[in-house]
Amino acid sequence: MGFGKDVSDRELLKSVNKKLLQRAGGSGCKVSASVLSGTVTLSGVLGQEYQRRALISSMHGINGVKRVLDTMTIVPRRVRE
């Protein structure tokens, strides 16, 4: 986390979005990301707390991520329907 060469925000966002597709694709999560100076902000709606932990953890594994801000909300599927 934060080690190695600097990664542009544009390249970092590509990596973050790829990871989001891998982790959240097909799970009913509606999460988006933005990147500013190496800080990733995750926002959107999740169905379960474990999804939040998994997404945040996976962001820390991306080269260039300095910090992850979580603005995601948990709304169980049965409440959304």
C-alpha positions in Angstrom: 0.0 0.0 0.0 1.5 3.3 -1.1 4.9 1.7 -2.0 6.7 1.6 -5.3 6.4 4.1 -8.1 3.7 6.8 -8.1 0.6 5.8 -10.1 -1.5 8.5 -11.7 -5.1 8.9 -10.5 -6.3 7.9 -13.9 -4.4 4.6 -13.9 -5.3 4.0 -10.3 -9.0 4.4 -11.1 -8.7 1.9 -13.9 -7.2 -0.6 -11.5 -9.9 0.2 -8.8 -12.8 -0.3 -11.3 -11.3 -3.6 -12.5 -11.1 -4.8 -8.9 -14.7 -3.6 -8.2 -16.0 -5.6 -11.2 -14.1 -8.7 -9.8 -15.3 -8.3 -6.3 -18.8 -6.8 -6.7 -19.9 -8.0 -10.1 -23.1 -10.0 -9.9 -23.5 -9.6 -6.2 -26.2 -6.9 -6.4 -23.8 -4.3 -5.1 -24.0 -0.8 -6.7 -20.7 0.7 -5.9 -18.7 3.3 -7.6 -15.2 4.8 -7.0 -13.4 8.0 -7.4 -9.7 8.7 -7.0 -7.9 11.9 -5.9 -4.2 12.0 -5.1 -4.1 8.2 -4.4 -7.1 8.3 -2.1 -9.9 6.0 -3.2 -13.5 6.9 -2.2 -16.0 4.1 -2.4 -19.7 5.0 -2.5 -22.9 3.2 -3.2 -25.2 0.5 -1.8 -24.3 -2.9 -0.4 -26.5 -5.7 0.8 -24.2 -7.1 3.6 -21.4 -5.8 5.9 -19.1 -8.6 4.7 -19.2 -7.0 1.2 -17.9 -3.7 2.6 -15.0 -5.4 4.4 -14.0 -7.4 1.3 -14.1 -4.3 -1.0 -12.1 -2.1 1.3 -9.5 -4.9 1.9 -9.2 -5.5 -1.9 -8.6 -1.7 -2.5 -5.6 -1.7 -0.1 -4.0 -4.4 -2.2 -3.8 -2.2 -5.3 -0.5 -0.5 -6.0 -0.7 3.2 -5.6 -3.6 3.3 -3.2 -2.7 5.5 -0.3 -6.0 5.6 1.5 -9.6 4.3 1.2 -12.6 6.4 2.2 -15.8 4.5 2.7 -19.1 6.2 2.1 -21.0 3.0 1.2 -24.4 2.2 2.8 -25.7 -1.2 3.8 -29.3 -1.8 2.7 -30.4 -5.4 2.9 -32.0 -6.6 -0.4 -35.4 -7.3 1.2 -35.6 -3.6 2.3 -34.7 -2.4 -1.2 -37.5 -4.4 -2.9 
